[in-house]
Amino acid sequence: MSKKDKSDDQYIIEDLQFKIQGLEESLVKKEDELRVLKEVIKVNDLESEVEGVSLITDEERICIKGIEYLAKLFESGAFSKDDAQTYDILHKNLRMIRGLSMEDKKKRPQNLKSAKELLKIVGSVK
């Protein structure tokens, strides 16, 4: 065997590297397919029919968890001005992630009533 000949170990290493490269390419293709399928499910509003598939991003999940935490603080009475600002940021980010703009929110009617008048309507104040 001359010095230019490869050893069996070198052939095995090259073969394994080739297989790893093929698997990496296959994985990328599968991830792309999965992303497209998730988008199809989301666009066609089929989330309720597909079990075990998480269609929300990590960022969306973080915003939701943060808002849930702040809601618990609010209910316990430990809600501060900083918490309100954090809620506002999380809410805006969540709307942005979901592709909603702040303009999409329903506009409040121009002829707003006072809190006392609203409570009279629902029968809480006489």
DSSP file (Angstrom, degrees, kcal/mol; ACC not computed):
  #  RESIDUE AA STRUCTURE BP1 BP2  ACC     N-H-->O    O-->H-N    N-H-->O    O-->H-N    TCO  KAPPA ALPHA  PHI   PSI    X-CA   Y-CA   Z-CA
    1    1 A M              0   0    0      0, 0.0     2,-0.1     0, 0.0     0, 0.0   0.000 360.0 360.0 360.0 129.6    0.0    0.0    0.0
    2    2 A S    >   -     0   0    0      1,-0.1     3,-0.9     4,-0.0     0, 0.0  -0.350 360.0-104.0 -85.6 171.4    1.5    3.4   -1.0
    3    3 A K  T 3  S+     0   0    0      1,-0.2    -1,-0.1    -2,-0.1     0, 0.0   0.760 118.7  59.7 -65.8 -25.1    1.3    6.5    1.1
    4    4 A K  T 3  S+     0   0    0      2,-0.1    -1,-0.2     0, 0.0     2,-0.1   0.700  83.8  98.3 -78.7 -19.6   -1.4    7.9   -1.2
    5    5 A D  S <  S-     0   0    0     -3,-0.9     2,-0.3     1,-0.1     0, 0.0  -0.422  76.1-124.1 -69.9 142.4   -3.8    5.1   -0.5
    6    6 A K        -     0   0    0     -2,-0.1     2,-0.1     1,-0.1    -1,-0.1  -0.615  20.8-121.9 -87.0 146.9   -6.5    5.7    2.1
    7    7 A S     >  -     0   0    0     -2,-0.3     4,-1.7     1,-0.1     3,-0.3  -0.396  27.7-106.9 -79.0 164.3   -6.8    3.6    5.1
    8    8 A D  H  > S+     0   0    0      1,-0.2     4,-2.3     2,-0.2     5,-0.2   0.868 121.3  57.0 -58.7 -37.2  -10.1    1.8    5.9
    9    9 A D  H  > S+     0   0    0      1,-0.2     4,-2.5     2,-0.2    -1,-0.2   0.887 104.1  51.7 -62.4 -39.3  -10.7    4.2    8.7
   10   10 A Q  H  > S+     0   0    0     -3,-0.3     4,-2.5     2,-0.2    -1,-0.2   0.887 109.8  49.4 -66.1 -38.5  -10.4    7.2    6.3
   11   11 A Y  H  X S+     0   0    0     -4,-1.7     4,-2.5     2,-0.2    -2,-0.2   0.904 111.7  48.9 -65.4 -40.7  -13.0    5.6    4.0
   12   12 A I  H  X S+     0   0    0     -4,-2.3     4,-2.5     2,-0.2    -2,-0.2   0.918 111.7  49.1 -64.6 -42.9  -15.3    4.9    6.9
   13   13 A I  H  X S+     0   0    0     -4,-2.5     4,-2.6     2,-0.2    -2,-0.2   0.928 112.6  47.2 -62.8 -46.2  -14.9    8.6    8.1
   14   14 A E  H  X S+     0   0    0     -4,-2.5     4,-2.3     2,-0.2    -1,-0.2   0.901 112.2  50.6 -62.7 -40.7  -15.6    9.9    4.6
   15   15 A D  H  X S+     0   0    0     -4,-2.5     4,-2.3     2,-0.2    -2,-0.2   0.918 111.8  47.1 -63.3 -43.6  -18.7    7.6    4.3
   16   16 A L  H  X S+     0   0    0     -4,-2.5     4,-2.7     2,-0.2    -2,-0.2   0.893 111.1  51.4 -65.6 -40.0  -20.0    8.8    7.7
   17   17 A Q  H  X S+     0   0    0     -4,-2.6     4,-2.4     2,-0.2    -2,-0.2   0.905 110.3  49.7 -62.4 -41.0  -19.4   12.5    6.8
   18   18 A F  H  X S+     0   0    0     -4,-2.3     4,-2.1     2,-0.2    -2,-0.2   0.913 112.0  47.7 -63.7 -42.9  -21.3   11.9    3.5
   19   19 A K  H  X S+     0   0    0     -4,-2.3     4,-2.4     2,-0.2    -2,-0.2   0.904 111.2  50.7 -65.1 -41.4  -24.2   10.3    5.4
   20   20 A I  H  X S+     0   0    0     -4,-2.7     4,-2.6     2,-0.2    -2,-0.2   0.914 109.6  50.7 -62.3 -43.2  -24.3   13.1    8.0
   21   21 A Q  H  X S+     0   0    0     -4,-2.4     4,-2.2     1,-0.2    -1,-0.2   0.909 110.9  49.3 -61.7 -41.7  -24.4   15.7    5.3
   22   22 A G  H  X S+     0   0    0     -4,-2.1     4,-2.1     1,-0.2    -2,-0.2   0.897 111.5  48.7 -63.7 -40.8  -27.3   13.8    3.6
   23   23 A L  H  X S+     0   0    0     -4,-2.4     4,-2.5     2,-0.2    -2,-0.2   0.887 109.7  51.9 -67.0 -39.4  -29.2   13.6    6.9
   24   24 A E  H  X S+     0   0    0     -4,-2.6     4,-2.2     2,-0.2    -2,-0.2   0.917 111.0  47.6 -62.6 -43.1  -28.6   17.3    7.6
   25   25 A E  H  X S+     0   0    0     -4,-2.2     4,-2.0     1,-0.2    -2,-0.2   0.900 112.4  49.7 -63.7 -40.8  -30.0   18.2    4.1
   26   26 A S  H  X S+     0   0    0     -4,-2.1     4,-2.4     2,-0.2    -2,-0.2   0.896 109.3  52.1 -64.3 -40.8  -33.0   15.9    4.7
   27   27 A L  H  X S+     0   0    0     -4,-2.5     4,-2.5     2,-0.2    -2,-0.2   0.906 108.0  50.9 -63.2 -42.8  -33.6   17.5    8.1
   28   28 A V  H  X S+     0   0    0     -4,-2.2     4,-2.1     1,-0.2    -1,-0.2   0.916 110.8  49.3 -61.0 -43.4  -33.7   21.0    6.6
   29   29 A K  H  X S+     0   0    0     -4,-2.0     4,-2.4     1,-0.2    -2,-0.2   0.911 111.5  48.9 -62.4 -42.6  -36.2   19.8    3.9
   30   30 A K  H  X S+     0   0    0     -4,-2.4     4,-2.7     2,-0.2    -2,-0.2   0.892 109.6  51.7 -65.7 -39.8  -38.4   18.2    6.6
   31   31 A E  H  X S+     0   0    0     -4,-2.5     4,-2.3     2,-0.2    -1,-0.2   0.898 110.6  48.9 -63.3 -39.7  -38.3   21.4    8.7
   32   32 A D  H  X S+     0   0    0     -4,-2.1     4,-2.3     2,-0.2    -2,-0.2   0.918 111.8  48.8 -64.6 -43.3  -39.3   23.4    5.6
   33   33 A E  H  X S+     0   0    0     -4,-2.4     4,-2.7     1,-0.2    -2,-0.2   0.916 111.3  50.2 -61.7 -43.0  -42.2   21.0    4.9
   34   34 A L  H  X S+     0   0    0     -4,-2.7     4,-2.6     2,-0.2    -2,-0.2   0.904 109.3  51.0 -62.6 -42.4  -43.3   21.2    8.5
   35   35 A R  H  X S+     0   0    0     -4,-2.3     4,-2.0     2,-0.2    -1,-0.2   0.918 112.1  47.1 -61.2 -43.8  -43.3   25.0    8.5
   36   36 A V  H  X S+     0   0    0     -4,-2.3     4,-2.2     2,-0.2    -2,-0.2   0.915 112.6  49.3 -65.0 -43.4  -45.4   25.0    5.3
   37   37 A L  H  X S+     0   0    0     -4,-2.7     4,-2.4     1,-0.2    -2,-0.2   0.897 109.6  51.2 -64.4 -40.3  -47.8   22.4    6.7
   38   38 A K  H  X S+     0   0    0     -4,-2.6     4,-2.5     1,-0.2    -1,-0.2   0.905 109.9  50.4 -62.5 -39.9  -48.2   24.4    9.9
   39   39 A E  H  X S+     0   0    0     -4,-2.0     4,-3.0     2,-0.2     5,-0.2   0.898 109.2  51.1 -65.4 -39.5  -49.0   27.5    7.9
   40   40 A V  H  X S+     0   0    0     -4,-2.2     4,-2.1     2,-0.2    -2,-0.2   0.916 111.1  48.5 -62.7 -42.5  -51.6   25.6    5.9
   41   41 A I  H  <>S+     0   0    0     -4,-2.4     5,-2.7     2,-0.2     6,-0.4   0.922 114.7  45.4 -62.0 -44.4  -53.2   24.4    9.1
   42   42 A K  H ><5S+     0   0    0     -4,-2.5     3,-1.3     3,-0.2    -2,-0.2   0.928 113.0  48.6 -66.9 -45.7  -53.2   27.9   10.5
   43   43 A V  H 3<5S+     0   0    0     -4,-3.0    -1,-0.2     1,-0.3    -2,-0.2   0.859 114.6  45.9 -64.3 -35.8  -54.5   29.6    7.3
   44   44 A N  T 3<5S-     0   0    0     -4,-2.1    -1,-0.3    -5,-0.2    -2,-0.2   0.315 110.6-122.4 -91.7   9.0  -57.3   27.1    7.0
   45   45 A D  T < 5 +     0   0    0     -3,-1.3    -3,-0.2    -4,-0.1     3,-0.2   0.911  67.0 137.2  53.1  51.0  -58.2   27.4   10.7
   46   46 A L    >>< +     0   0    0     -5,-2.7     3,-1.3     1,-0.1     4,-0.9   0.202  25.1 112.9-109.6  13.6  -57.7   23.6   11.3
   47   47 A E  G >4 S+     0   0    0     -6,-0.4     3,-0.8     1,-0.3     6,-0.2   0.869  75.2  54.7 -55.9 -39.4  -55.9   23.9   14.6
   48   48 A S  G 34 S+     0   0    0      1,-0.2    -1,-0.3    -3,-0.2    -2,-0.1   0.736 107.5  51.0 -68.8 -21.0  -58.7   22.3   16.6
   49   49 A E  G <4 S+     0   0    0     -3,-1.3     2,-0.6     1,-0.1    -1,-0.2   0.611  99.7  70.1 -91.3 -13.1  -58.7   19.3   14.3
   50   50 A V  S X< S-     0   0    0     -4,-0.9     3,-0.6    -3,-0.8     2,-0.3  -0.914  71.3-158.9-111.2 112.9  -55.0   18.6   14.6
   51   51 A E  T 3   +     0   0    0     -2,-0.6     3,-0.1     1,-0.2    -3,-0.1  -0.624  68.8  18.9 -90.6 147.8  -53.9   17.3   18.0
   52   52 A G  T 3  S+     0   0    0     -2,-0.3     2,-0.6     1,-0.2    -1,-0.2   0.557  89.6 118.5  78.1   8.7  -50.3   17.5   19.3
   53   53 A V    <   -     0   0    0     -3,-0.6     2,-0.7    -6,-0.2    -1,-0.2  -0.936  52.3-151.9-111.8 119.0  -49.2   20.2   16.9
   54   54 A S        +     0   0    0     -2,-0.6   -16,-0.0     1,-0.1    -3,-0.0  -0.792  15.6 178.2 -90.6 118.9  -48.0   23.5   18.4
   55   55 A L        +     0   0    0     -2,-0.7     2,-0.3     2,-0.1    -1,-0.1   0.396  51.3  91.1-101.6   2.0  -48.6   26.3   16.0
   56   56 A I  S    S-     0   0    0      1,-0.1     2,-0.1     2,-0.0    -2,-0.0  -0.749  73.3-122.5-101.5 149.7  -47.4   29.2   18.1
   57   57 A T     >  -     0   0    0     -2,-0.3     4,-2.4     1,-0.1     5,-0.2  -0.307  26.6-107.9 -80.5 167.0  -43.8   30.4   18.1
   58   58 A D  H  > S+     0   0    0      1,-0.2     4,-2.4     2,-0.2     5,-0.2   0.888 121.6  53.3 -60.7 -39.1  -41.6   30.6   21.2
   59   59 A E  H  > S+     0   0    0      2,-0.2     4,-2.2     1,-0.2    -1,-0.2   0.916 109.2  47.9 -63.2 -42.9  -42.0   34.4   21.2
   60   60 A E  H  > S+     0   0    0      1,-0.2     4,-2.3     2,-0.2    -1,-0.2   0.907 111.4  50.8 -63.7 -42.1  -45.8   34.1   21.1
   61   61 A R  H  X S+     0   0    0     -4,-2.4     4,-2.7     2,-0.2    -2,-0.2   0.891 108.9  51.8 -62.9 -40.8  -45.7   31.6   24.0
   62   62 A I  H  X S+     0   0    0     -4,-2.4     4,-2.6     2,-0.2    -2,-0.2   0.924 110.2  48.4 -62.7 -45.4  -43.4   33.9   26.0
   63   63 A C  H  X S+     0   0    0     -4,-2.2     4,-2.5     2,-0.2    -2,-0.2   0.923 112.7  48.3 -60.8 -44.1  -45.9   36.8   25.6
   64   64 A I  H  X S+     0   0    0     -4,-2.3     4,-2.5     2,-0.2    -2,-0.2   0.928 112.7  47.3 -63.2 -46.1  -48.8   34.7   26.5
   65   65 A K  H  X S+     0   0    0     -4,-2.7     4,-2.4     1,-0.2    -1,-0.2   0.899 112.4  50.7 -62.9 -40.2  -47.1   33.3   29.7
   66   66 A G  H  X S+     0   0    0     -4,-2.6     4,-2.4     2,-0.2    -2,-0.2   0.911 111.0  47.8 -63.5 -42.7  -46.0   36.9   30.6
   67   67 A I  H  X S+     0   0    0     -4,-2.5     4,-2.1     2,-0.2    -2,-0.2   0.895 110.9  51.5 -65.5 -40.3  -49.6   38.2   30.2
   68   68 A E  H  X S+     0   0    0     -4,-2.5     4,-1.8     2,-0.2    -2,-0.2   0.910 110.1  49.7 -61.9 -42.0  -50.9   35.2   32.3
   69   69 A Y  H  X S+     0   0    0     -4,-2.4     4,-2.0     1,-0.2    -2,-0.2   0.927 111.2  48.5 -62.2 -45.2  -48.4   36.0   35.0
   70   70 A L  H  X S+     0   0    0     -4,-2.4     4,-2.4     1,-0.2    -1,-0.2   0.849 106.9  56.6 -65.3 -33.8  -49.4   39.7   35.1
   71   71 A A  H  X S+     0   0    0     -4,-2.1     4,-2.4     2,-0.2    -1,-0.2   0.895 106.6  49.9 -63.3 -39.5  -53.1   38.7   35.2
   72   72 A K  H  X S+     0   0    0     -4,-1.8     4,-1.9     2,-0.2     6,-0.2   0.901 110.1  50.4 -65.5 -40.2  -52.3   36.7   38.4
   73   73 A L  H  X>S+     0   0    0     -4,-2.0     5,-1.9     2,-0.2     4,-0.8   0.915 110.4  50.3 -61.6 -42.1  -50.5   39.7   39.9
   74   74 A F  H ><5S+     0   0    0     -4,-2.4     3,-0.8     1,-0.2     5,-0.2   0.918 110.1  49.4 -62.4 -44.7  -53.5   41.9   39.0
   75   75 A E  H 3<5S+     0   0    0     -4,-2.4    -1,-0.2     1,-0.2    -2,-0.2   0.840 111.1  49.9 -65.0 -32.9  -55.9   39.5   40.6
   76   76 A S  H 3<5S-     0   0    0     -4,-1.9    -1,-0.2    -5,-0.2    -2,-0.2   0.578 113.9-117.3 -83.3  -8.4  -53.8   39.3   43.8
   77   77 A G  T <<5S+     0   0    0     -3,-0.8    -3,-0.2    -4,-0.8    -2,-0.1   0.544  86.4 112.8  86.5   6.8  -53.6   43.1   44.0
   78   78 A A      < +     0   0    0     -5,-1.9     2,-0.5    -6,-0.2    -4,-0.2  -0.033  39.2 130.1-100.8  31.0  -49.8   43.2   43.6
   79   79 A F        -     0   0    0     -6,-0.4     2,-0.2    -5,-0.2    -9,-0.0  -0.752  37.0-170.7 -91.2 123.1  -50.0   44.9   40.2
   80   80 A S     >  -     0   0    0     -2,-0.5     4,-1.8     1,-0.1     5,-0.1  -0.498  39.7-100.3-108.4 177.2  -47.7   48.0   39.8
   81   81 A K  H  > S+     0   0    0      1,-0.2     4,-2.0     2,-0.2     5,-0.2   0.890 124.7  53.1 -62.9 -39.9  -47.3   50.7   37.3
   82   82 A D  H  > S+     0   0    0      1,-0.2     4,-2.4     2,-0.2    -1,-0.2   0.881 106.5  52.9 -62.8 -38.1  -44.2   48.9   35.9
   83   83 A D  H  > S+     0   0    0      2,-0.2     4,-2.6     1,-0.2    -1,-0.2   0.879 106.9  52.7 -64.4 -37.2  -46.4   45.7   35.5
   84   84 A A  H  X S+     0   0    0     -4,-1.8     4,-2.2     2,-0.2    -2,-0.2   0.901 110.1  47.6 -64.9 -40.5  -48.9   47.8   33.5
   85   85 A Q  H  X S+     0   0    0     -4,-2.0     4,-2.2     2,-0.2    -2,-0.2   0.902 111.6  50.4 -66.3 -40.5  -46.1   49.0   31.2
   86   86 A T  H  X S+     0   0    0     -4,-2.4     4,-2.8     2,-0.2     5,-0.2   0.912 109.7  51.2 -62.8 -42.5  -44.8   45.4   30.8
   87   87 A Y  H  X S+     0   0    0     -4,-2.6     4,-3.0     1,-0.2     5,-0.2   0.927 108.5  51.6 -59.0 -45.2  -48.3   44.2   30.0
   88   88 A D  H  X S+     0   0    0     -4,-2.2     4,-2.4     1,-0.2    -2,-0.2   0.914 111.8  46.4 -59.2 -44.6  -48.7   47.0   27.4
   89   89 A I  H  X S+     0   0    0     -4,-2.2     4,-2.6     2,-0.2    -1,-0.2   0.932 114.3  47.1 -64.3 -46.9  -45.4   45.9   25.8
   90   90 A L  H  X S+     0   0    0     -4,-2.8     4,-2.7     1,-0.2    -2,-0.2   0.909 112.6  50.0 -61.8 -42.2  -46.3   42.2   25.8
   91   91 A H  H  X S+     0   0    0     -4,-3.0     4,-2.2    -5,-0.2    -2,-0.2   0.928 112.6  46.1 -63.1 -46.0  -49.7   42.9   24.4
   92   92 A K  H  X S+     0   0    0     -4,-2.4     4,-2.2    -5,-0.2    -2,-0.2   0.909 113.8  49.3 -63.5 -42.5  -48.3   45.0   21.6
   93   93 A N  H  X S+     0   0    0     -4,-2.6     4,-2.9     2,-0.2    -2,-0.2   0.906 110.0  51.0 -63.6 -41.5  -45.7   42.4   20.8
   94   94 A L  H  X S+     0   0    0     -4,-2.7     4,-2.1     1,-0.2    -2,-0.2   0.915 111.0  47.9 -62.6 -43.0  -48.2   39.6   20.8
   95   95 A R  H  <>S+     0   0    0     -4,-2.2     5,-3.5     2,-0.2     4,-0.2   0.892 112.9  49.1 -63.7 -39.3  -50.4   41.5   18.4
   96   96 A M  H ><5S+     0   0    0     -4,-2.2     3,-1.3     3,-0.2    -2,-0.2   0.920 109.9  50.8 -66.9 -43.8  -47.4   42.2   16.2
   97   97 A I  H 3<5S+     0   0    0     -4,-2.9    -1,-0.2     1,-0.3    -2,-0.2   0.887 110.9  49.2 -59.7 -39.8  -46.3   38.6   16.2
   98   98 A R  T 3<5S-     0   0    0     -4,-2.1    -1,-0.3    -5,-0.2    -2,-0.2   0.455 120.3-110.7 -82.2   0.2  -49.8   37.5   15.2
   99   99 A G  T < 5S+     0   0    0     -3,-1.3     2,-0.4     1,-0.3    -3,-0.2   0.729  73.5 133.7  80.9  21.7  -49.9   40.1   12.4
  100  100 A L      < -     0   0    0     -5,-3.5    -1,-0.3    -6,-0.2     2,-0.2  -0.841  43.2-147.0-104.2 141.4  -52.4   42.4   13.9
  101  101 A S    >   -     0   0    0     -2,-0.4     3,-1.1    -3,-0.1     4,-0.4  -0.644  26.3-114.8-100.4 164.7  -52.0   46.1   14.1
  102  102 A M  G >  S+     0   0    0      1,-0.3     3,-0.9    -2,-0.2    -1,-0.1   0.757 115.6  64.8 -68.1 -22.7  -53.2   48.4   16.8
  103  103 A E  G 3  S+     0   0    0      1,-0.2    -1,-0.3     4,-0.0     4,-0.1   0.725  88.3  69.0 -71.7 -20.4  -55.5   50.0   14.2
  104  104 A D  G <  S+     0   0    0     -3,-1.1    -1,-0.2     2,-0.1    -2,-0.2   0.712  77.1 103.8 -70.8 -19.5  -57.4   46.7   13.9
  105  105 A K  S <  S-     0   0    0     -3,-0.9     2,-0.2    -4,-0.4    -3,-0.0  -0.298  89.0 -97.5 -61.5 146.4  -58.7   47.1   17.4
  106  106 A K        -     0   0    0      1,-0.1     2,-0.2     3,-0.0    -1,-0.1  -0.446  40.5-121.2 -64.9 134.3  -62.3   48.2   17.5
  107  107 A K        -     0   0    0     -2,-0.2    -1,-0.1    -4,-0.1     3,-0.1  -0.546  27.3-110.9 -77.8 143.0  -62.6   51.9   18.0
  108  108 A R        -     0   0    0     -2,-0.2    -1,-0.1     1,-0.1     4,-0.1  -0.453  38.8-100.1 -72.0 144.0  -64.4   53.1   21.0
  109  109 A P        -     0   0    0      0, 0.0     3,-0.3     0, 0.0    -1,-0.1  -0.314  24.1-130.4 -64.0 149.1  -67.7   54.8   20.4
  110  110 A Q  S    S+     0   0    0      1,-0.2     2,-1.4    -3,-0.1    -2,-0.1   0.823  98.3  65.4 -71.9 -31.8  -67.7   58.5   20.5
  111  111 A N  S    S+     0   0    0      2,-0.0    -1,-0.2     0, 0.0     2,-0.1  -0.449  74.9 175.7 -93.1  64.3  -70.6   58.9   22.8
  112  112 A L        -     0   0    0     -2,-1.4     2,-0.3    -3,-0.3    -2,-0.0  -0.392  19.6-141.4 -70.0 143.7  -69.1   57.3   25.9
  113  113 A K        -     0   0    0      1,-0.1    -1,-0.1    -2,-0.1     2,-0.0  -0.666  24.7 -98.4-100.4 159.7  -71.1   57.3   29.0
  114  114 A S     >  -     0   0    0     -2,-0.3     4,-2.3     1,-0.1     5,-0.2  -0.289  35.3-107.7 -71.4 163.4  -69.6   57.8   32.5
  115  115 A A  H  > S+     0   0    0      1,-0.2     4,-2.5     2,-0.2     5,-0.2   0.883 121.1  53.7 -59.8 -38.7  -68.9   54.8   34.7
  116  116 A K  H  > S+     0   0    0      1,-0.2     4,-1.9     2,-0.2    -1,-0.2   0.909 108.7  48.4 -64.0 -42.4  -71.9   55.7   36.9
  117  117 A E  H  > S+     0   0    0      2,-0.2     4,-1.8     1,-0.2    -1,-0.2   0.898 111.7  49.9 -64.7 -39.9  -74.2   55.7   33.9
  118  118 A L  H  X S+     0   0    0     -4,-2.3     4,-1.7     1,-0.2    -2,-0.2   0.902 109.6  50.7 -65.7 -40.4  -72.9   52.4   32.6
  119  119 A L  H  X>S+     0   0    0     -4,-2.5     5,-2.5     1,-0.2     6,-0.9   0.849 107.3  54.5 -66.5 -32.7  -73.3   50.8   36.1
  120  120 A K  H ><5S+     0   0    0     -4,-1.9     3,-0.7     3,-0.2    -1,-0.2   0.899 104.7  55.1 -63.4 -40.5  -76.9   52.1   36.1
  121  121 A I  H 3<5S+     0   0    0     -4,-1.8    -2,-0.2     1,-0.3    -1,-0.2   0.904 111.8  41.8 -61.6 -41.6  -77.5   50.4   32.8
  122  122 A V  H 3<5S-     0   0    0     -4,-1.7    -1,-0.3    -5,-0.1    -2,-0.2   0.491 117.6-113.3 -86.5  -1.3  -76.4   47.0   34.2
  123  123 A G  T <<5S+     0   0    0     -3,-0.7    -3,-0.2    -4,-0.6    -2,-0.1   0.640  83.2 117.9  86.3  15.3  -78.3   47.6   37.4
  124  124 A S  S   <S+     0   0    0     -5,-2.5     2,-0.4    -6,-0.2    -4,-0.2   0.783  74.8  40.8 -83.8 -27.2  -75.3   47.9   39.8
  125  125 A V              0   0    0     -6,-0.9    -2,-0.2    -9,-0.2    -1,-0.1  -0.959 360.0 360.0-125.2 139.0  -76.0   51.5   40.9
  126  126 A K              0   0    0     -2,-0.4    -1,-0.1    -3,-0.1    -6,-0.0   0.427 360.0 360.0-107.1 360.0  -79.4   53.0   41.6
